Amino acid sequence: MKFTGGWIVNLVIDFVIVTFLIYHLFLLVRGTRALQMFLGLMAIILLSLLADVFHLSMVQWLLASLRTVWVVAFLIIFQPELRRGLSMMGNSKLFKRVFKLQEASHLGEIEDAVQNLRKRGLGAIVVMERNSQLRGYIETGTLLESNLTAELIETVFTPPSPLHDGAIIVRGNQIVAAGCILPLSTSTTLDRSYGTRHRAILGISEETDALAIAVSEETRQISIAENGRLIRNVDPNELKGVLAQFLTPADDRAEKAEAEAERAEKNTTRLDRKEKAPRAPERKEKAERADSDDATIGSSSGDETPPRPASATSPS
């Protein structure tokens, strides 16, 4: 077998692609129940490679017979992870760069509704659609397609409303549906103290890029889930700002942070210049004072007669 340059390049490319796929698949299943299945799948793949290297014909025949079953089992077992991965891929910069920022007035309506529900001790789930289409979850609830207002949100989540147990889905300035059923997170790292609402908003954020808000009727705390991350006990007075920050595209946030850093650096430079500017005449004035003091000391010391040394006298 000749080890040509083209063969080596193909081997490197093949290795990089396989490593990339395995690594990202591991990231998707990490912390979920599918992790053990993933490790088992890796063991089977390793066994297949060993069978090819050592020409284990019986093992190769067995693995080849089960290959079709593996594909079907893989799709069934890793269905949530695959759906989440495809959703993340579809919402990456490579496929989609346009992002619509919700208007401040709509965020204000959501903030008012969430604060009022918290004060009244009523539970609620508000899901804000972004790039990922939530059609499958919208179909599980009641279609509303109404203007987004704080009063309507409060009405939906006030018992005995038939829709108060589900989630409302917001698209732009509309409440698209209410009473929607969300997927519950299967993360094994989630604290057992988290209730169904927390698992629901975390689950929808794991499978889509939606921003989900939950109000706990037990603790009256506000929680936000975004990109598989849960933030608890959000300050009600800062909710609008937090939502605006999350709804801002990552590129815009980076550019804004960079611009703020540049402005801060310029302001620091200006302050340093202002502080250094008056110091020059001060140093000159101090130097002149020092010179005059030296001259005064020198003239006064010149007029004085140095003391004569005492003569030694012999004792009588």
N, C-alpha and C positions, 0 to 999 in steps of 0.2 A: 504494500500500500504506500503510495507516494504522498508525502505531506507537502503539498503545494501551497503557495500563498493563498489562492482562492479557497482551498479547503479549510485553511485556518480561519480565514475571514468568516466563512459560512458557519464554522463551529462557534466562533465568538458571538456572532449575531444570534444564533440559535440559543446559546446559553443565556445571553442577556434577556432575550424575550421570555424564555421559560422562567427565569429567576424573577423577572418583573411581574409576571402573572401570578406566580406562587406567592410572592411577597404581598401583593395587593389583595389577593384572596385571603391571606392570613389576617390582614388588617380588617377585612370585612367581618370575619368570623371571630375575631379576638373578643373575649368577654361574653360570648354567646354560647348557647347549647351546642351549636354546630362545630365548635372547636375540636371536640373529641373525634367527630366524624371526619373533620379535615385531616387530623393527624393519622387516622386510619387510612384515608385515601392516599396520603403521602407514603405510608408504609407499603400499600399495594403497588404504587408506582415504582418504588424502590425495588420491590420484589420482581416486577416486570423487567426492570433494567438488568438485574442480576441474572434473570433467566435468559435474556438475550446474550449477555456477555459469556456465560458459562454453558450456553446451548442446552438448557434444561427443557427438553421437548415436552414432557408431561405438564410442567408448570406453564409453558407457553400455550399449550393447547387449552388448559383450564382457564387461563386468563383471557384468551381469545374468545372462548365460548361465553364468558360472562361480560364481554365488552359492551354489548348492547344494553344489558341490564344495568351496567355501571352508569351509562349515560342517563338513562331514565331515572335511576336512583339519585344521581347527582343533581338533576334538575328539581326533583321533588324535595330532597333534603335541604338544598341550598336555595330554595325559592325566595325566601325573604332577603337573603344576602345578595343574590343575583339581581333582584329587583332594585335593591338599594344601590348596588354598584352601577347598574345601567342608568339609574336616575342621576347619580353623581356624574357619570360620564357625559350624559346628555346636557347637564347644566354646567359643564366646565367651560373655560375660556375658549377652548378649541372649537366648540360647537355653538356656543351662544355667548355673545358679548353684550347684548342689549339688556338693560335692566331698568324697570320702571320703579321709581321711588314713590311711595305713597305720599299724598299731600298732607301737609301739617294739620289741616282741618279734620281729616279723617282720623289721624292719630289722636287728635284731641277728643273726638267722639268716643273712641275706644278707651282712652284714659279716663274720661268722665264716667263711662259705664262701669269699668272695672273698679274704680274707687267707690262708687255707690254700692255695687254688689258686695264689695269687701266690708263696707260699713254695716250692711244689712245682714251679713253672715250667710250669703248665698253663694253656692258653688257655680263655676262657669268655666267653659273652655272656648277660646276664640282662636281660630286658625286663620292666618293671613297667607293667602296664596302668593307665590312669587313666580319663579320660572317654571317649576314643575306643575303640570296640570293635575288637579285634584278631582277629576271627573269621577273616578271610581269611588271616591269617598263621598262626593256630593250625591251620588245616586243612592246611597244608604240612608239619606235623610229626606226632609221635605223641602222641595224647591220653593224659594221665596223671591229671589231677585228683587229685593227692595233696597231703597236708599239706606245707606249706613247712618244710623242715628243712635245716640246713647239710650234714648227712650225705648227703641225697639229691642236693643240688646238686653236691657233690663227686663222688658216684658217677656222675652223668650225664656229667660232663666229664673223667672219668678214662679214658684209653684202656685197653683196646680197646673201650670202650662204643660201640655203633653210633650213639648220639645225641650224641657229644661234639663233632662238627663243626658242629652247628647251634646255635640259640639256645633258651633256655627262656623261657617266657612266664609271668609271675606275675600272678595276679589275687587281690588281698586276701591271704588266708593260704594260698593254694593255688598249686601249680605246675600250671598248666592243661595245658601241652604242652611237649615237648622235641624237639630236632632240627628246629626251625622254620627256614624260609628267610626272610631279610629282604631288603628292597630295598637295593641299593647306591646311595650318594649319587652324583649326577652333577655335583656342584659342581666348577667349574673352578678355584676358589680353594683347593681342598684340596691340601695338601702331598703330593708324590709319595711321601714316606717313609711315609705312612699305609698300613697294611695293610688286608686285607679286613674284619677285625673292626671297625676304626675306621669304614670306609665303610658297613658294615652298620648300626652303631648310629646313625650320623649320618643314614643314609637313613630309618630307621624314625622318627627324631625329626623329620625334615622332613615326613613324610606324616601323622603322628599326634602326639598330645600325650604319647605314652609316654615314660617315663624309662628309658634304656638304659645298661647298664654293660658294659664290656669289660675283660678281663684279657689282656694280651699275654704270650704264652709266650716271645717273644724278649727283650723288655726288662723283663718282669715289672712293667710299669706298669699302673695302674688309670686308666681313662678313663670319663667320663660324657658322654652326649649328651642334650640337652634343648632342644626347640623349635629345632632346626636349628643348635644351638651345641655345639661339642665342647670339653670341658675335659680336658686330659691331665695325667698324673702327679699324681693325687689322693693325698693323704696317707692311707695305710691306716688310721691311728688316728683320722682325722677323717671316715671314709667315712659312718658312721652319721649324724653331724650334718649332713653335706652332703646326704645323701638326704632326711633329715627336712625340711631347708630347702626343697629342691626340691618335695617333696610337699605342702608347706603352700600353700594357695591364696594368690594374690597379694594379695587383700584382707586376709587375716589377717596376712600379712607386713607390709603397710603399716601396719595398725593396731598391730601389735606394735612396729614401729620408732617410730611416733609416740608410743606410750605410754612406750617407753624414753627417748625424747628429752625428754618431759615430766618423767619422774622425774629424769633427769640435771639438767634445769634447776632443779627444785625443790631437789635436793641442793646445787647450786651456790649457790642463793639462801640456803639455810640456813647454809652455810659462810661466806658473806660476812657474814651477820648476826652469826654467832658471832665472826668476826674483828673486826668493827667494834664489838661490844659492850664489850669490855674497854678499848678505846682511849679512851673518854670519860673515865673516871677517870684514865687515864694522862696525857691532855692536861691535865686539871685540876691534877693533882699537879705536872706540869712547869711549868704557869703559876704555881702558888704558889711553887715553887722559884725561878723567874725573878724574881718580885716580891720575895722575900726577899733574893735576891742583889743586886737593884738597890738595895734599901733599905740593905743593908750597905755597898755601894760608895758610896752617897750620903752616909751618915753619916761614913764614914772620910775622904772627900774634903773634908767641911766642916771638920774639925778641923785640917787641914793649912794652914800659912801659905804663900801663894803666893810664889814666889821673886821678889826685887826685881830689876829690870833693872839691869845693871851700868852705872855712870856712866862717861861718856866722859872720859878724862883727856887733856889736851894734852901733847904731848911736851915735855920740858924742853930 
